[in-house]
Amino acid sequence: MLRLAMAALVAVPAFAAKAEPVPSDPVAPDPKRLIDAQVMDDIRTWMDSEVVRLSVRTQNARYGALEQAKIDELDTQWKTEREAVDKPLIAATLSNPLSVYLTRMQGQSAGLFVEIFVMDDKGLNVGQSSITGDFWQGDEAKFQETYPKGAGAVFIDAPEFDDSLHIWRAQVNMTLAEEASNTPIGAVTVEINLTELARRKLAMAK
């Protein structure tokens, strides 16, 4: 599990997630080159967990007949709670077993994963490692380019530069499917620290 992340722990300290400042006009790395088959296999290994699938199945059953108006209402509630003292929906989501598991996986990556979240078959968050900007992802490419396209679908988004951390980031998005039937049940997003990934690959190549 997490072979690339763990192998680099000796050569790369955990605080390396915050890279040194880069030039004012940095060149974007190629996420499709850096996020290779080994990285994808590592992600699939820890996502192939019963807590992941059970959590998504449970929410799919819970929200099975949910109409778009209610989805929008939940999304609005989430955004409102982000600025409020009382956060019942956010608190319930961040404290569930799946979120605890994803937070642990992010921590074990030692800076490689910036954020992880799992969505149900409507694009609603099921679990996450940190508070996302919204609760519903169904209108975004991370969901539209994965779950509706079936099992095995993978979408790697364009890289973005994070001015606060001075790192390049990119999201790996994939369909989550049942192991036995290969039936899609949801989607997964893992935001990768490309700056850290490039450093680890360079360290391992020496």
C-alpha positions as CSV (number, residue, x, y, z in Angstrom):
1,M,0.0,0.0,0.0
2,L,1.3,3.4,-0.9
3,R,4.5,2.0,-2.2
4,L,5.7,5.2,-3.9
5,A,4.7,7.3,-0.9
6,M,6.3,5.1,1.7
7,A,9.5,4.3,-0.3
8,A,10.3,8.0,-0.4
9,L,9.9,8.7,3.3
10,V,13.5,8.0,4.1
11,A,14.8,10.2,1.3
12,V,12.2,12.9,1.6
13,P,11.2,14.4,4.9
14,A,7.5,14.8,5.7
15,F,7.6,18.6,5.7
16,A,8.7,18.5,2.0
17,A,5.0,19.0,1.0
18,K,5.7,22.7,1.3
19,A,8.2,23.3,-1.5
20,E,10.6,26.3,-1.7
21,P,9.2,29.3,-3.5
22,V,9.3,28.9,-7.3
23,P,9.8,31.6,-10.0
24,S,6.9,34.0,-10.6
25,D,6.1,32.3,-13.9
26,P,6.6,28.6,-13.1
27,V,6.3,26.0,-15.8
28,A,3.4,23.6,-15.1
29,P,4.5,19.9,-14.8
30,D,2.7,17.3,-16.9
31,P,0.4,15.4,-14.5
32,K,-0.2,12.6,-17.0
33,R,3.5,11.9,-17.0
34,L,4.1,12.1,-13.3
35,I,0.9,10.3,-12.2
36,D,2.0,7.0,-13.8
37,A,0.8,3.4,-13.5
38,Q,2.5,2.9,-10.1
39,V,0.8,5.9,-8.6
40,M,-2.6,4.8,-9.9
41,D,-2.0,1.3,-8.6
42,D,-1.2,2.6,-5.2
43,I,-4.4,4.7,-5.1
44,R,-6.5,1.8,-6.3
45,T,-5.0,-0.5,-3.6
46,W,-6.1,1.6,-0.7
47,M,-9.4,2.6,-2.4
48,D,-10.2,-1.2,-2.8
49,S,-11.6,-1.3,0.8
50,E,-14.9,-2.4,2.2
51,V,-15.2,0.8,4.2
52,V,-15.2,2.7,1.0
53,R,-17.7,0.6,-0.9
54,L,-20.0,0.0,2.1
55,S,-20.1,3.8,2.8
56,V,-21.0,4.6,-0.8
57,R,-23.6,1.8,-1.0
58,T,-25.2,3.0,2.2
59,Q,-25.5,6.6,1.0
60,N,-26.8,5.5,-2.5
61,A,-29.6,3.7,-0.7
62,R,-30.3,6.6,1.6
63,Y,-30.4,9.2,-1.2
64,G,-31.8,6.8,-3.8
65,A,-34.9,8.9,-4.7
66,L,-33.4,12.3,-4.0
67,E,-34.5,14.9,-6.5
68,Q,-32.3,17.7,-7.8
69,A,-34.1,20.3,-5.7
70,K,-33.1,18.5,-2.5
71,I,-29.6,18.0,-3.8
72,D,-29.3,21.7,-4.4
73,E,-30.7,22.3,-0.9
74,L,-28.0,20.1,0.7
75,D,-25.3,21.8,-1.3
76,T,-26.5,25.2,-0.2
77,Q,-26.6,24.0,3.4
78,W,-23.0,22.8,3.1
79,K,-21.8,26.1,1.7
80,T,-23.7,28.0,4.5
81,E,-22.3,25.8,7.2
82,R,-18.7,26.6,6.0
83,E,-19.2,30.1,7.3
84,A,-21.3,29.2,10.4
85,V,-20.5,28.1,13.9
86,D,-23.0,25.2,13.8
87,K,-22.0,22.7,11.1
88,P,-24.3,19.6,11.5
89,L,-23.9,18.3,7.9
90,I,-20.2,19.0,7.7
91,A,-19.6,17.6,11.1
92,A,-21.5,14.4,10.4
93,T,-19.6,13.9,7.1
94,L,-16.2,14.6,8.5
95,S,-16.7,12.3,11.5
96,N,-18.0,9.2,9.6
97,P,-15.8,6.1,9.2
98,L,-15.0,6.8,5.6
99,S,-13.7,10.3,6.3
100,V,-11.6,9.0,9.1
101,Y,-10.2,6.4,6.8
102,L,-9.4,8.9,4.0
103,T,-7.8,11.3,6.5
104,R,-5.6,8.5,7.6
105,M,-4.6,7.7,4.0
106,Q,-3.8,11.3,3.3
107,G,-1.6,11.4,6.5
108,Q,0.2,8.2,5.5
109,S,1.1,9.8,2.1
110,A,3.4,12.2,4.0
111,G,2.4,15.2,1.8
112,L,1.7,13.5,-1.5
113,F,-2.0,13.7,-1.2
114,V,-3.5,17.2,-0.6
115,E,-7.1,16.2,-0.5
116,I,-9.2,13.0,-0.9
117,F,-13.0,12.7,-1.3
118,V,-15.4,10.0,-2.3
119,M,-18.8,10.7,-4.1
120,D,-22.0,8.7,-4.4
121,D,-23.9,7.9,-7.6
122,K,-25.3,11.5,-7.6
123,G,-22.0,13.2,-7.0
124,L,-22.7,14.0,-3.4
125,N,-19.8,13.7,-0.9
126,V,-19.8,10.5,1.1
127,G,-16.5,11.0,2.9
128,Q,-13.5,13.4,2.7
129,S,-10.2,14.2,4.3
130,S,-10.9,17.9,4.6
131,I,-13.8,20.3,4.1
132,T,-14.5,20.8,0.4
133,G,-16.0,23.9,-1.1
134,D,-19.3,22.2,-1.9
135,F,-21.2,19.1,-1.1
136,W,-22.4,18.2,-4.6
137,Q,-19.8,17.5,-7.3
138,G,-22.3,16.2,-9.9
139,D,-22.0,19.3,-12.1
140,E,-18.2,19.1,-12.3
141,A,-15.8,17.3,-14.5
142,K,-14.5,15.2,-11.7
143,F,-17.9,13.4,-11.6
144,Q,-19.1,13.8,-15.1
145,E,-15.9,12.4,-16.6
146,T,-15.9,9.3,-14.3
147,Y,-19.1,7.8,-12.9
148,P,-21.4,8.3,-16.0
149,K,-18.7,6.8,-18.2
150,G,-18.6,3.5,-16.3
151,A,-16.1,1.3,-14.5
152,G,-12.4,2.0,-15.3
153,A,-13.0,5.7,-16.2
154,V,-10.1,7.9,-15.1
155,F,-9.9,11.7,-15.6
156,I,-6.7,13.6,-14.7
157,D,-7.5,17.3,-14.5
158,A,-5.2,20.2,-15.5
159,P,-2.5,21.2,-13.0
160,E,-3.1,24.3,-10.8
161,F,-0.5,26.3,-8.9
162,D,-1.2,26.8,-5.2
163,D,0.3,30.3,-4.3
164,S,-0.1,29.7,-0.6
165,L,1.9,26.4,-0.6
166,H,4.1,27.1,-3.6
167,I,3.2,23.7,-5.2
168,W,1.6,22.4,-8.3
169,R,-1.5,20.3,-7.7
170,A,-3.7,18.1,-10.0
171,Q,-6.7,16.0,-9.3
172,V,-6.9,12.3,-10.2
173,N,-10.6,11.3,-10.6
174,M,-11.9,7.7,-11.1
175,T,-15.0,5.7,-11.1
176,L,-15.6,3.6,-8.0
177,A,-17.2,0.2,-8.9
178,E,-18.2,-3.0,-7.2
179,E,-15.4,-5.5,-7.1
180,A,-17.5,-8.5,-8.2
181,S,-19.8,-7.0,-10.8
182,N,-17.8,-4.0,-11.9
183,T,-20.9,-1.9,-11.5
184,P,-20.2,1.8,-11.0
185,I,-21.4,3.0,-7.6
186,G,-19.7,6.4,-7.2
187,A,-16.4,8.3,-7.9
188,V,-13.2,9.2,-6.2
189,T,-11.0,12.3,-6.3
190,V,-7.4,12.4,-5.1
191,E,-5.6,15.7,-5.3
192,I,-1.9,15.1,-5.9
193,N,1.0,17.3,-4.8
194,L,2.8,17.3,-8.2
195,T,5.8,19.2,-6.8
196,E,6.3,16.5,-4.1
197,L,5.7,13.7,-6.6
198,A,8.3,15.0,-8.9
199,R,10.8,15.4,-6.1
200,R,10.2,11.8,-4.9
201,K,10.7,10.4,-8.4
202,L,13.9,12.4,-8.8
203,A,15.2,11.1,-5.4
204,M,14.4,7.5,-6.3
205,A,16.1,7.9,-9.6
206,K,19.4,8.9,-8.0
